[in-house]
Amino acid sequence: MQTDSAREAIPSRADEPKSRLDYSALGWGKICLFAVFAGVGGGAGAIIFRKMIEAFYWVFFERIFPFTSALNLNGFHFGLVLVPILGGLIIGPIIFTLAREAKGHGVPEIMESVHFLNGMVRKRVAIIKVIVSSITLGSGGSAGREGPVAQIGGGIGSTLGQFFKLDKEMCRLLTACGAAAGIAGTFNAPIGGAFFGAEVILRKINFRYLIPCFIASVTGAWVASFVLGTRPSFQTTLSNLTCTPADLISFAFLGLIFGVLSYIWVRVFYYVEDRFDNLRKVPDFLKVPIGMSVAGILTAIFAWHYTMSTGDSIEPMYYGIMGVGYGGMDLALMGKFSIIMLLLLSISKIIATSFTIGSGGSGGIFAPSLYIGTLFGLGCGYALHAVVPSANLLGSPLAYGIGGMAALFAGAARAPLTAMFQVPEMARCFELFPAIVIICVVSYIVSSLLLKGSSIYTIKLERRGRPPIDSAI
């Protein structure tokens, strides 16, 4: 926490003279053209980031991990713990000597840049961020891609504004457009990317800001599709998803539960981060491998238990505790896990992500939120189908996994519109849109009351002494 004098030293956007974007015909042409440039940069950044994650995964798990085979003791593989520790030992010194902004989940830094620093992002941050985040994810740290790719895309947009000496309002807009393009490119979700840029980064939902965000987002997704393809984010084919009137009622009730779960997720995340910050006797660069080891420990425990109890085995990364977690989500949506397993895995993901990012690692919280919400939602869906006697009363239990996926992010990030549009887009299940709207709205209202208007993104800025972003718009 900063002192009163430190807070007074921080410029507030409310004290600055405001510039206005030019909305004449020529002005719109300029805005659209630069939005396309930001989109190309954000899409290219998404490609580079995804390919670097794959490259580092190949290094850590295809080349280094096999050498740890001798460390398999009665089914417990200590190599799963050592690999993320090695990744942490590499990224810790890089972050804390070259660019401290690269630590954490990235989105708060872009929000700070847009709302308080005139859209300025240090040029080295985007480069360092892509390196340390790809190593974090490639070595098995528990995190997501959205924070890093938003910071990378936002950095590219900011660089455009600085290079062409554009005014501060245009720089802010291009930073948000670059972030939107990066999100759209890495998740193949141009609608969700645009709403992310407007709702999460700019905190402004109007057409003057949505239009350039959509232009950048569509451009970024189009550029990324040339290399990454046009497949949905989740490889499992979700067919026969149904939703009955009774489901709509239960979704409203589950919205209450997910609002509370969002609050718990945010509080656990910052509790762990606070504990690491208070470890004064441990050098900052050594905190990262300590935190990242937790994801490996939890994965090793689940792999050992599953093998011992079933005699079968699942590739460790497919539990979803390590990495972005999409492999675990695919298995869960295929019905591979029991209700108890779903609950334990979702709790483990909260812990692993909190330790990975809270210790100073680099990665986002969007994918972990999707993972936690999906598995918890699936557990609720299976439980409801077990207690409701009529098989025709409720629709598919998989629908509850998709609803939970959207509801947790809507509550934790205070971004209901982004969740409503991006999750159906990523899962290609627009038939569930009415139910997703209901659960997202209820979760958002409950979490907003519990978090007193803050979110998992804005709390970090408030702790730095920044005024609430909504009041700075």
C-alpha positions in Angstrom: 0.0 0.0 0.0 1.2 3.5 -0.8 1.4 6.4 1.6 -0.8 9.5 1.3 2.2 11.5 -0.1 2.9 8.8 -2.7 -0.7 8.9 -3.7 -0.6 12.6 -4.2 2.5 12.2 -6.4 0.5 10.0 -8.8 -1.2 12.1 -11.5 -4.9 11.5 -11.8 -6.5 11.6 -15.2 -9.3 13.7 -13.8 -6.7 16.5 -13.3 -5.6 16.5 -16.9 -7.0 18.5 -19.8 -9.1 16.2 -21.9 -8.5 15.8 -25.6 -11.3 14.7 -27.9 -11.0 12.4 -30.9 -11.8 13.8 -34.3 -15.1 12.3 -35.5 -15.2 14.2 -38.9 -15.1 12.1 -42.1 -11.3 12.6 -42.2 -11.0 11.8 -38.5 -13.0 8.6 -38.8 -10.8 7.5 -41.7 -7.7 8.1 -39.6 -9.2 6.2 -36.6 -10.1 3.2 -38.8 -6.8 3.1 -40.6 -4.8 3.1 -37.4 -7.2 0.5 -35.9 -6.3 -1.8 -38.8 -2.6 -1.2 -38.2 -3.1 -2.0 -34.5 -5.1 -5.1 -35.5 -2.3 -6.4 -37.8 0.2 -5.8 -35.0 -1.9 -7.5 -32.3 -2.7 -10.5 -34.6 1.0 -10.9 -35.4 1.8 -10.7 -31.7 -0.7 -13.4 -31.0 0.9 -15.7 -33.6 4.4 -15.1 -32.2 3.2 -15.7 -28.6 1.4 -18.9 -29.4 4.4 -20.3 -31.4 6.8 -19.4 -28.6 4.6 -21.2 -26.0 4.7 -24.3 -28.3 8.5 -24.0 -28.7 9.1 -23.7 -25.0 6.7 -26.6 -24.3 8.7 -28.7 -26.7 12.0 -27.7 -24.9 10.7 -28.4 -21.4 8.4 -31.4 -21.9 9.7 -33.1 -25.0 13.4 -32.6 -24.4 14.1 -31.9 -20.7 11.2 -33.9 -19.0 12.3 -37.3 -20.4 15.6 -37.0 -18.5 13.6 -37.0 -15.2 12.1 -40.5 -15.8 14.3 -41.9 -13.0 12.6 -39.6 -10.6 9.3 -41.5 -10.8 8.8 -43.0 -7.3 5.9 -45.4 -7.0 3.9 -43.5 -9.6 4.7 -40.0 -8.2 6.8 -38.2 -10.8 9.0 -35.6 -9.3 10.0 -34.4 -12.8 6.6 -32.7 -13.0 7.7 -30.5 -10.1 11.3 -29.8 -11.3 10.3 -28.6 -14.8 8.2 -25.6 -13.7 10.9 -24.8 -11.0 13.4 -24.7 -13.9 11.1 -22.3 -15.8 10.7 -20.1 -12.7 14.5 -20.0 -12.2 14.8 -18.7 -15.8 12.1 -16.0 -15.8 12.6 -14.7 -12.3 15.9 -12.8 -13.0 14.6 -11.6 -16.4 11.5 -10.0 -14.9 13.0 -8.4 -11.8 16.1 -7.0 -13.6 14.7 -5.9 -17.0 10.9 -5.1 -16.7 8.9 -5.6 -13.5 5.8 -4.7 -15.5 6.1 -8.1 -17.1 5.2 -9.9 -13.8 1.6 -10.7 -13.0 -1.3 -11.0 -15.3 -0.7 -8.0 -17.5 -4.2 -6.5 -18.0 -3.9 -4.1 -15.0 -0.8 -2.6 -16.5 -2.6 -2.0 -19.9 -5.5 -0.5 -18.0 -3.1 1.8 -16.1 -1.4 2.8 -19.3 -4.8 3.7 -21.0 -6.3 5.5 -18.0 -3.4 7.2 -16.3 -0.3 7.2 -18.6 -1.8 8.5 -21.8 -1.5 5.1 -23.5 2.2 5.0 -23.0 3.8 1.5 -22.7 7.5 1.0 -22.4 8.7 -0.6 -25.6 10.8 -3.3 -23.9 7.7 -4.5 -21.9 6.0 -6.2 -24.9 9.3 -8.0 -25.8 10.0 -9.1 -22.2 6.4 -10.1 -21.7 6.2 -12.4 -24.6 9.4 -14.2 -23.5 8.6 -14.7 -19.8 5.0 -15.5 -20.4 5.8 -18.1 -23.0 8.4 -19.7 -20.7 5.9 -19.6 -17.8 3.2 -21.5 -19.8 5.7 -23.7 -21.7 7.3 -24.9 -18.5 4.0 -25.8 -16.9 3.0 -22.7 -14.9 -0.7 -22.3 -14.3 -1.8 -19.2 -16.2 -3.6 -17.9 -19.2 -2.7 -16.3 -22.5 -5.1 -13.3 -22.4 -3.1 -11.0 -20.0 0.3 -11.4 -21.9 -1.3 -11.1 -25.3 -3.3 -8.1 -24.3 -0.1 -6.5 -23.0 1.8 -7.5 -26.2 -1.0 -6.1 -28.5 -1.4 -3.1 -26.3 2.3 -2.4 -26.4 2.2 -2.6 -30.2 -0.7 -0.2 -30.4 1.0 2.2 -28.0 4.2 2.1 -30.1 2.2 3.0 -33.2 0.8 6.0 -31.4 4.2 7.1 -30.2 5.9 6.6 -33.5 3.4 8.7 -35.4 3.2 11.3 -32.6 -0.5 11.0 -32.2 -2.4 12.8 -29.5 -2.9 11.1 -26.1 -6.5 10.2 -26.7 -5.6 8.4 -29.9 -2.7 6.6 -28.2 -5.1 5.4 -25.5 -7.5 4.1 -28.1 -4.8 2.3 -30.1 -3.5 0.7 -27.0 -6.9 -0.8 -26.3 -7.3 -1.7 -30.0 -4.0 -3.6 -29.9 -5.1 -5.5 -26.8 -8.4 -6.3 -28.5 -6.6 -7.6 -31.6 -4.3 -9.8 -29.5 -7.2 -11.3 -27.6 -9.1 -11.9 -30.9 -6.1 -13.5 -32.6 -5.1 -15.9 -29.8 -8.6 -17.1 -29.0 -10.1 -16.8 -32.5 -12.8 -14.7 -31.0 -13.2 -11.3 -32.8 -16.5 -10.4 -31.1 -15.2 -11.2 -27.6 -11.9 -9.4 -28.4 -13.7 -6.2 -29.3 -15.8 -6.3 -26.2 -12.7 -7.0 -24.1 -11.0 -3.9 -25.5 -14.0 -1.7 -24.9 -15.4 -3.1 -21.7 -12.3 -4.3 -19.8 -9.6 -1.9 -21.0 -11.4 1.3 -22.0 -14.4 0.8 -19.6 -16.5 2.6 -22.3 -19.3 0.8 -24.1 -20.3 3.1 -26.9 -20.0 2.9 -30.7 -17.3 5.5 -31.0 -15.0 3.1 -29.1 -16.6 -0.2 -30.1 -16.2 0.4 -33.8 -12.4 0.8 -33.8 -12.1 -2.1 -31.3 -14.1 -4.2 -33.7 -12.0 -3.2 -36.7 -8.8 -4.0 -34.8 -10.2 -7.2 -33.4 -11.5 -8.6 -36.7 -8.2 -7.7 -38.4 -6.2 -9.4 -35.6 -8.3 -12.6 -35.8 -8.0 -12.6 -39.6 -4.2 -12.2 -39.5 -3.8 -14.9 -36.8 -6.1 -17.3 -38.7 -3.5 -17.6 -41.5 -1.2 -19.4 -39.1 -3.3 -20.6 -36.2 -6.3 -21.7 -38.2 -10.0 -21.0 -37.6 -10.7 -23.8 -35.2 -12.6 -22.9 -32.0 -10.6 -22.7 -28.8 -12.0 -25.9 -27.4 -11.3 -29.0 -29.5 -14.2 -31.0 -28.0 -17.2 -30.9 -30.3 -20.1 -29.7 -28.2 -23.2 -31.1 -29.9 -26.8 -31.7 -28.7 -26.5 -28.9 -26.2 -30.1 -28.2 -24.9 -31.5 -25.7 -22.5 -35.1 -25.9 -21.1 -37.1 -23.3 -19.1 -36.2 -25.2 -15.9 -32.5 -24.7 -16.9 -33.1 -20.9 -17.1 -34.3 -20.9 -13.5 -31.4 -23.1 -12.3 -29.0 -20.9 -14.2 -30.3 -17.8 -12.3 -29.8 -19.7 -9.0 -26.3 -20.8 -10.0 -25.5 -17.2 -10.9 -25.7 -16.5 -7.2 -23.2 -19.3 -6.4 -20.8 -18.2 -9.2 -20.9 -14.6 -7.9 -19.7 -15.9 -4.5 -17.2 -18.2 -6.2 -15.9 -15.2 -8.2 -15.4 -13.3 -4.9 -13.5 -16.3 -3.4 -11.3 -16.7 -6.4 -10.3 -13.0 -6.3 -9.6 -13.0 -2.6 -7.6 -16.2 -2.7 -5.6 -14.8 -5.6 -4.6 -11.6 -3.8 -4.1 -13.4 -0.4 -1.4 -15.6 -2.0 0.1 -12.6 -3.8 0.3 -10.7 -0.4 2.0 -13.6 1.3 4.7 -13.6 -1.4 5.1 -9.9 -1.2 5.6 -10.2 2.6 8.4 -12.8 2.2 11.1 -10.1 2.7 14.0 -12.5 3.3 13.4 -14.4 0.0 14.8 -12.6 -3.1 12.1 -11.7 -5.6 13.6 -13.8 -8.4 13.5 -16.9 -6.2 9.8 -16.5 -5.3 8.8 -17.4 -8.9 10.2 -21.0 -8.9 8.7 -21.5 -5.5 5.2 -20.5 -6.7 5.4 -22.3 -10.0 6.4 -25.6 -8.2 2.8 -25.7 -6.8 1.3 -26.4 -10.2 3.7 -29.3 -10.7 3.1 -30.7 -7.2 -0.7 -30.7 -7.6 -0.5 -32.3 -11.1 1.9 -35.0 -9.9 -0.6 -35.8 -7.0 -3.5 -36.1 -9.4 -1.5 -38.2 -11.9 -0.4 -40.5 -9.1 -3.9 -40.9 -7.7 -5.5 -41.5 -11.1 -2.9 -44.1 -12.0 -3.1 -45.9 -8.7 -6.9 -46.0 -8.6 -7.7 -46.9 -12.2 -4.5 -48.5 -13.5 -4.7 -46.1 -16.4 -2.9 -42.9 -17.0 -3.6 -39.5 -18.6 -1.0 -37.2 -20.0 -0.2 -34.9 -17.0 -0.8 -31.6 -19.0 -4.4 -32.8 -19.8 -5.5 -32.5 -16.2 -5.3 -28.8 -16.9 -3.7 -27.7 -13.7 -0.5 -26.9 -15.6 -0.5 -24.5 -18.5 -3.7 -22.8 -19.8 -5.9 -25.8 -18.9 -7.8 -26.3 -22.2 -6.8 -30.0 -22.3 -8.4 -30.5 -18.9 -11.5 -28.6 -20.0 -11.8 -30.8 -23.1 -11.6 -34.0 -21.0 -14.1 -32.6 -18.5 -16.6 -31.8 -21.3 -16.1 -35.3 -22.6 -17.3 -36.7 -19.2 -13.9 -38.1 -18.1 -14.1 -36.8 -14.5 -16.4 -37.5 -11.6 -18.2 -34.8 -9.6 -15.6 -35.0 -6.8 -12.7 -34.9 -9.3 -14.2 -31.9 -11.0 -14.5 -30.1 -7.6 -10.9 -31.0 -6.6 -9.5 -30.0 -9.9 -11.2 -26.6 -9.9 -9.9 -25.9 -6.4 -6.5 -27.0 -7.4 -6.5 -24.6 -10.4 -7.4 -21.7 -8.1 -4.4 -22.6 -5.9 -1.9 -23.3 -8.7 -2.8 -20.1 -10.6 -2.6 -18.0 -7.5 0.8 -19.3 -6.7 2.1 -19.1 -10.3 1.1 -15.5 -10.8 1.1 -14.3 -7.2 4.8 -15.3 -6.8 5.8 -13.0 -9.7 5.2 -15.3 -12.7 3.8 -14.0 -15.9 0.4 -15.0 -17.3 -3.3 -14.2 -17.5 -6.3 -15.1 -15.4 -8.9 -15.5 -18.2 -8.1 -19.1 -19.1 -7.9 -20.2 -15.4 -11.2 -18.5 -14.8 -12.7 -20.5 -17.7 -11.2 -23.7 -16.4 -12.5 -23.2 -12.9 -15.9 -22.1 -14.1 -16.2 -25.0 -16.5 -15.4 -27.7 -14.1 -17.4 -26.3 -11.2 -20.3 -25.7 -13.6 -20.1 -29.2 -14.9 -20.1 -30.5 -11.3 -23.3 -28.5 -10.6 -24.9 -29.8 -13.8 -24.2 -33.4 -13.0 -25.4 -32.9 -9.4 -28.7 -31.4 -10.6 -29.3 -34.2 -13.1 -28.7 -36.7 -10.3 -31.3 -35.2 -8.0 -34.0 -34.2 -10.6 -36.2 -37.3 -11.2 -37.4 -36.3 -14.7 -34.8 -36.7 -17.4 -36.8 -34.3 -19.7 -37.0 -31.5 -17.2 -33.4 -30.4 -17.6 -31.2 -30.1 -20.7 -27.6 -31.1 -21.2 -25.3 -31.0 -18.2 -22.6 -29.8 -20.5 -24.6 -26.5 -20.8 -23.8 -25.9 -17.1 -20.1 -26.2 -17.9 -20.4 -23.5 -20.6 -22.5 -21.3 -18.3 -20.0 -21.6 -15.5 -17.2 -20.8 -17.9 -18.8 -17.4 -18.7 -20.2 -16.7 -15.2 -16.9 -16.9 -13.3 -15.1 -14.5 -15.6 -18.1 -12.1 -15.7 -18.0 -11.9 -11.9 -14.3 -11.8 -11.3 -13.5 -9.3 -14.0 -16.7 -7.3 -13.9 -17.0 -7.9 -17.6 -20.5 -9.5 -18.3 -20.7 -8.4 -21.9 -17.2 -9.8 -22.8 -18.1 -13.1 -21.1 -21.6 -13.3 -22.7 -20.2 -12.9 -26.2 -16.7 -14.4 -26.0 -17.5 -17.8 -24.4 -20.3 -18.8 -26.9 -17.9 -17.6 -29.7 -15.0 -19.7 -28.3 -17.2 -22.8 -27.8 -19.4 -22.3 -30.9 -22.6 -22.7 -28.8 -24.7 -19.7 -29.5 -27.9 -21.7 -28.7 -27.0 -21.3 -25.0 -26.9 -17.5 -25.2 -30.1 -16.8 -23.2 -29.0 -19.0 -20.3 -25.5 -17.5 -20.4 -26.9 -14.0 -20.3 -28.9 -14.9 -17.2 -26.0 -16.5 -15.3 -23.5 -13.8 -16.2 -25.8 -10.9 -15.1 -26.6 -12.5 -11.7 -22.9 -13.5 -11.1 -21.8 -9.9 -12.1 -24.3 -8.3 -9.7 -23.4 -10.6 -6.7 -19.7 -10.2 -7.2 -19.9 -6.5 -7.7 -21.7 -6.2 -4.3 -19.2 -8.5 -2.6 -16.1 -6.8 -4.1 -17.6 -3.3 -3.7 -17.2 -2.4 -7.3 -13.7 -3.7 -7.8 -12.5 -6.6 -9.9 -9.6 -9.0 -10.2 -8.0 -6.4 -12.6 -8.7 -3.1 -10.8 -7.7 -4.2 -7.3 -4.1 -4.2 -8.3 -4.4 -0.6 -9.5 -6.2 0.5 -6.4 -3.4 -1.0 -4.3 -1.0 1.3 -6.1 -3.0 4.3 -5.1 -4.8 4.8 -8.4 -8.3 6.2 -8.1 -11.1 3.9 -9.2 -11.0 3.7 -13.0 -14.8 4.2 -13.5 -14.4 7.7 -11.9 -11.5 8.5 -14.2 -13.5 7.9 -17.4 
